Amino acid sequence: MHWVTAGQCIWINSWDHTLDLASDLALECNKRKCSVLMTVQLEDLWLHSMIQAPIELVDNLPAHLVAALKPTEIYIYTLGPRKPVP
């Protein structure tokens, strides 16, 4: 993680099955004196949303996530769903 410098705002978006990886990343960021926001995607909830949610909800980023992205300098996304998407 040589690309992380002290004081940066980092968002780690994890899946429920990659929490150990996300936790390790957050620890390393904290060691470098960075601010960390960690969020978790629950795979079953995500899949349910993809299948049943109206396209307007799936295709647009909610305002609270847009607000969280504004101060974010580094966004880390850990992998993807563990199960194949039907």
C-alpha atoms as an extended CHARMM CRD file, in Angstrom:
* protein
*
        86  EXT
         1         1  MET       CA              0.0000000000        0.0000000000        0.0000000000  PROA      1               0.0000000000
         2         2  HSD       CA              2.6990000000        2.4390000000       -0.9730000000  PROA      2               0.0000000000
         3         3  TRP       CA              0.1240000000        4.5720000000       -2.7880000000  PROA      3               0.0000000000
         4         4  VAL       CA             -1.5560000000        5.6250000000        0.4820000000  PROA      4               0.0000000000
         5         5  THR       CA             -0.2590000000        8.7380000000        2.2410000000  PROA      5               0.0000000000
         6         6  ALA       CA             -1.0610000000       10.1470000000        5.6610000000  PROA      6               0.0000000000
         7         7  GLY       CA             -4.2630000000       12.1420000000        5.9390000000  PROA      7               0.0000000000
         8         8  GLN       CA             -6.0190000000       10.7010000000        2.8950000000  PROA      8               0.0000000000
         9         9  CYS       CA             -9.7030000000        9.7810000000        3.0600000000  PROA      9               0.0000000000
        10        10  ILE       CA            -10.2000000000        6.1630000000        2.0460000000  PROA      10              0.0000000000
        11        11  TRP       CA            -13.4460000000        4.2990000000        1.4340000000  PROA      11              0.0000000000
        12        12  ILE       CA            -13.2640000000        0.5090000000        1.5640000000  PROA      12              0.0000000000
        13        13  ASN       CA            -16.3490000000       -1.1700000000        0.1270000000  PROA      13              0.0000000000
        14        14  SER       CA            -16.3690000000       -4.8480000000        1.0590000000  PROA      14              0.0000000000
        15        15  TRP       CA            -18.6310000000       -7.8260000000        0.5660000000  PROA      15              0.0000000000
        16        16  ASP       CA            -19.8250000000       -9.9480000000        3.4730000000  PROA      16              0.0000000000
        17        17  HSD       CA            -17.4170000000      -12.6950000000        2.3600000000  PROA      17              0.0000000000
        18        18  THR       CA            -14.3680000000      -10.3640000000        2.1090000000  PROA      18              0.0000000000
        19        19  LEU       CA            -14.5260000000       -8.7960000000        5.5760000000  PROA      19              0.0000000000
        20        20  ASP       CA            -11.1560000000      -10.2100000000        6.6240000000  PROA      20              0.0000000000
        21        21  LEU       CA             -9.4890000000       -8.6170000000        3.5890000000  PROA      21              0.0000000000
        22        22  ALA       CA            -11.2830000000       -5.3040000000        4.1850000000  PROA      22              0.0000000000
        23        23  SER       CA            -10.2940000000       -5.3430000000        7.8430000000  PROA      23              0.0000000000
        24        24  ASP       CA             -6.6330000000       -5.9160000000        6.9200000000  PROA      24              0.0000000000
        25        25  LEU       CA             -6.7790000000       -3.0550000000        4.4060000000  PROA      25              0.0000000000
        26        26  ALA       CA             -8.3870000000       -0.7400000000        6.9620000000  PROA      26              0.0000000000
        27        27  LEU       CA             -5.7230000000       -1.6030000000        9.5400000000  PROA      27              0.0000000000
        28        28  GLU       CA             -2.9480000000       -0.7560000000        7.0840000000  PROA      28              0.0000000000
        29        29  CYS       CA             -4.6720000000        2.5260000000        6.2030000000  PROA      29              0.0000000000
        30        30  ASN       CA             -5.0370000000        3.3830000000        9.8920000000  PROA      30              0.0000000000
        31        31  LYS       CA             -1.3220000000        2.6900000000       10.4140000000  PROA      31              0.0000000000
        32        32  ARG       CA             -0.6860000000        5.3300000000        7.7510000000  PROA      32              0.0000000000
        33        33  LYS       CA             -2.9120000000        7.8160000000        9.6150000000  PROA      33              0.0000000000
        34        34  CYS       CA             -5.6770000000        7.8240000000        7.0150000000  PROA      34              0.0000000000
        35        35  SER       CA             -9.3830000000        8.3010000000        7.6360000000  PROA      35              0.0000000000
        36        36  VAL       CA            -11.2540000000        5.1310000000        6.7170000000  PROA      36              0.0000000000
        37        37  LEU       CA            -14.9170000000        4.6080000000        5.8770000000  PROA      37              0.0000000000
        38        38  MET       CA            -15.7600000000        0.9310000000        5.5150000000  PROA      38              0.0000000000
        39        39  THR       CA            -19.0410000000       -0.2760000000        4.0420000000  PROA      39              0.0000000000
        40        40  VAL       CA            -20.3130000000       -3.8070000000        3.5030000000  PROA      40              0.0000000000
        41        41  GLN       CA            -22.3370000000       -5.2110000000        0.6090000000  PROA      41              0.0000000000
        42        42  LEU       CA            -24.5210000000       -8.1000000000        1.7220000000  PROA      42              0.0000000000
        43        43  GLU       CA            -24.5540000000      -10.4720000000       -1.2240000000  PROA      43              0.0000000000
        44        44  ASP       CA            -28.1230000000      -11.7270000000       -0.8280000000  PROA      44              0.0000000000
        45        45  LEU       CA            -29.4930000000       -8.1980000000       -0.3820000000  PROA      45              0.0000000000
        46        46  TRP       CA            -27.5030000000       -6.9550000000       -3.3960000000  PROA      46              0.0000000000
        47        47  LEU       CA            -28.7700000000       -9.8010000000       -5.5930000000  PROA      47              0.0000000000
        48        48  HSD       CA            -32.3520000000       -9.2520000000       -4.4490000000  PROA      48              0.0000000000
        49        49  SER       CA            -31.9940000000       -5.5410000000       -5.2720000000  PROA      49              0.0000000000
        50        50  MET       CA            -30.5940000000       -6.2930000000       -8.7290000000  PROA      50              0.0000000000
        51        51  ILE       CA            -33.4700000000       -8.6330000000       -9.5510000000  PROA      51              0.0000000000
        52        52  GLN       CA            -36.4310000000       -6.7920000000       -8.0160000000  PROA      52              0.0000000000
        53        53  ALA       CA            -35.5930000000       -3.0980000000       -7.6430000000  PROA      53              0.0000000000
        54        54  PRO       CA            -36.8660000000       -0.5720000000      -10.1910000000  PROA      54              0.0000000000
        55        55  ILE       CA            -34.2000000000        0.3440000000      -12.7610000000  PROA      55              0.0000000000
        56        56  GLU       CA            -34.1780000000        3.9600000000      -11.4870000000  PROA      56              0.0000000000
        57        57  LEU       CA            -32.8890000000        2.7530000000       -8.1110000000  PROA      57              0.0000000000
        58        58  VAL       CA            -30.2880000000        0.4030000000       -9.5590000000  PROA      58              0.0000000000
        59        59  ASP       CA            -29.0220000000        2.8250000000      -12.2000000000  PROA      59              0.0000000000
        60        60  ASN       CA            -28.5450000000        5.8910000000       -9.9420000000  PROA      60              0.0000000000
        61        61  LEU       CA            -26.2160000000        6.4660000000       -7.0260000000  PROA      61              0.0000000000
        62        62  PRO       CA            -28.1440000000        7.5550000000       -3.8980000000  PROA      62              0.0000000000
        63        63  ALA       CA            -27.4330000000       11.0630000000       -2.5720000000  PROA      63              0.0000000000
        64        64  HSD       CA            -25.8470000000        9.7870000000        0.6540000000  PROA      64              0.0000000000
        65        65  LEU       CA            -23.2860000000        7.7640000000       -1.3260000000  PROA      65              0.0000000000
        66        66  VAL       CA            -22.5510000000       10.7530000000       -3.5630000000  PROA      66              0.0000000000
        67        67  ALA       CA            -21.9380000000       12.8060000000       -0.4080000000  PROA      67              0.0000000000
        68        68  ALA       CA            -19.5710000000       10.1340000000        0.9560000000  PROA      68              0.0000000000
        69        69  LEU       CA            -17.6140000000       10.1100000000       -2.3120000000  PROA      69              0.0000000000
        70        70  LYS       CA            -16.8940000000       13.8610000000       -2.2560000000  PROA      70              0.0000000000
        71        71  PRO       CA            -14.1140000000       13.7420000000        0.3730000000  PROA      71              0.0000000000
        72        72  THR       CA            -12.9330000000       10.2760000000       -0.7130000000  PROA      72              0.0000000000
        73        73  GLU       CA             -9.4980000000       10.2650000000       -2.3090000000  PROA      73              0.0000000000
        74        74  ILE       CA             -9.1010000000        6.5000000000       -2.6550000000  PROA      74              0.0000000000
        75        75  TYR       CA            -11.9480000000        4.0160000000       -3.1830000000  PROA      75              0.0000000000
        76        76  ILE       CA            -11.1520000000        0.3430000000       -2.6370000000  PROA      76              0.0000000000
        77        77  TYR       CA            -13.6790000000       -2.2320000000       -3.8530000000  PROA      77              0.0000000000
        78        78  THR       CA            -13.0100000000       -5.7870000000       -2.6890000000  PROA      78              0.0000000000
        79        79  LEU       CA            -13.8630000000       -8.3460000000       -5.3210000000  PROA      79              0.0000000000
        80        80  GLY       CA            -17.5170000000       -9.0750000000       -6.1060000000  PROA      80              0.0000000000
        81        81  PRO       CA            -20.3000000000      -11.4940000000       -5.2840000000  PROA      81              0.0000000000
        82        82  ARG       CA            -19.1420000000      -14.9460000000       -4.3090000000  PROA      82              0.0000000000
        83        83  LYS       CA            -22.0430000000      -16.7730000000       -5.9740000000  PROA      83              0.0000000000
        84        84  PRO       CA            -22.6690000000      -16.6170000000       -9.7310000000  PROA      84              0.0000000000
        85        85  VAL       CA            -25.3670000000      -14.1310000000      -10.6750000000  PROA      85              0.0000000000
        86        86  PRO       CA            -28.3470000000      -15.9190000000      -12.2540000000  PROA      86              0.0000000000
